[in-house]
Amino acid sequence: MKVIKFKEEDLDSAPTILVLGYFDGLHRGHQALFDKARDLAAEKNASISVLTFPESPVLVFKKFNEDLLKHLTSPDKRLALFEENGVDFLYLTDFTSHFAKLTSHDFIQKYVSHLNIAAIVVGFDYRFGSDHGELSQLSEYESYQIAQVSDAGEKISSTRIRQAVLDGDVSLANRLLGYDYEVSGIVVHGEARGRTIGYPTANIESKHYQYLPAIGVYVVDIEVSGVRYRGMASIGYNDTFGGKNKTLEVNIFDFHDEIYGESVTVYFLKLIRGMIKFDGVDALITQMNSDEKLSREF
């Protein structure tokens, strides 16, 4: 897959199936668009292209807060998901105030018309341009609007998945995504208290603006140097020891190497419990023994 900043002189000239949208998370609803795009690409002997934005369009319309920079996937994971879904050319353009003022006609003239379009694929709720153009605005092209994909009677959406993650319901998030929710980061030095109770942890500082699941203890897998290990993760404030900074710590089962400074990926599989303030270390150890048993058996 080629990642290209959208400029007329850099565009591929071969016939292509163009998929339009923002695609935070590339969840099962999004994947339905790419299923159709792959079928069309095979039928028409065409490539698959996506025209999208590196950051959420919401940044242009809402008062800034840090959450507006957060994503369901890291930049690397997002690129990998596009490639897994068959994308050959990923065209990126910044969503700015100037871009937001483009009408649907302007958008077609400045962007879509410069590609050799064999067909266009969009989602059921796709709108574009300052006039909120619909599929009919693309009538000069062979266009397909993919029906809503639902789960448990509700549409699958990035908003629903974000809320599931923030609620700690990673099982639901994973089902809606179609893959395990993950957070990437670097292993850094922490308080090293876990070593003293037989549960050393890798303290992970996220390198990207990603949503962290709710405070609690989770069954996780963690990928270190390309190898995936089972473990259990704690997201919280170390209440038992009076901690104040929110942390992501993973106890990696049957792993004894030092990995400070290494990039790792944590895959959240299931919420075990909420965070508890224990009366002492003995009670904490008893609970962690139970958490480990559940995690190993998951």
C-alpha positions, 0 to 999 in steps of 0.5 A: 500500500502506498500512502500519499499526500493528496496532490494532483501530480502524485495520483495514480492514473490507473482505474480505481475503486474509491472508498470515502470516509474517516474510518476511526478504528476500521470496525466491522461496519467499515469492513463491509465497505471494503468487502464491496470494494474488493469485489468491484476491484476484482470485477473491474481489474482496478485498484482500491483507493481511500481518500481520508484524513489523518485527524478527526474532522471534529477538531475543526468544529468543536472547542479543543480538548485533548480527547479530540486528538484521541483515536481508536487505533495508533497511526501504524495500526490504522495503516495496517488495517487499511492494508489488510482490507485491500487498500492499494493507495491511501490518499491523505488530506488535512481537514482544515477550515478551508476544506470544511468550506468546500461544497460537495461540488467543489470536493468532487472537482478538486479531489474525486475528478482527478482520480480514474474512478471505476466506482465509488463506495461509501457508508449508509450515512455518508455525507460530504461538503459544506452542503452535506451532499448525498450519494446523488451528488456522485451520480456521474460515477458508478456509486454504491452505498453500503447498508448499516451493519448492526450488532445486538440491534444497534448500528456498529459505529466508532462512537459506540466502540469508544464508549465501550472502551471508556466503560471498560467493556472491551469484550463488546469493543472487540466484537464490534471492531472484529479484532482485539482493541490494542494500545501501543507504548514504550516500557518505562520505569515505574515504582517497581513495587510489583517485584516486592509482592511477586508480580513484577509489571511492565509500566507502559507509556502510550506513544499515541493519543489513544483511548485507555479503557476504564480503570480496572484489571484486565485479561490481556495479551502483550506483544514483545519483539513480535511474540505475544504473551498472556498477562493481566493489566492494571489501569489505575492510580495504585490506590493501595500505595497512595499513587496519584498518576494514572498508569498502565501496568502489565504483569507478563506471565512466564516472562523474565526479561528486562525490556525498558525502552522497548515498544510493545502492544497491549491487547485487551481481552476482558475486564476482570474487575474494577479497581479496589483499595485493599486494606493491606498487601496480603489482601492485594496478593490474594486478589492478584492470585485470583486474577492470574488464575482467571487470566491464564484460563481465559 
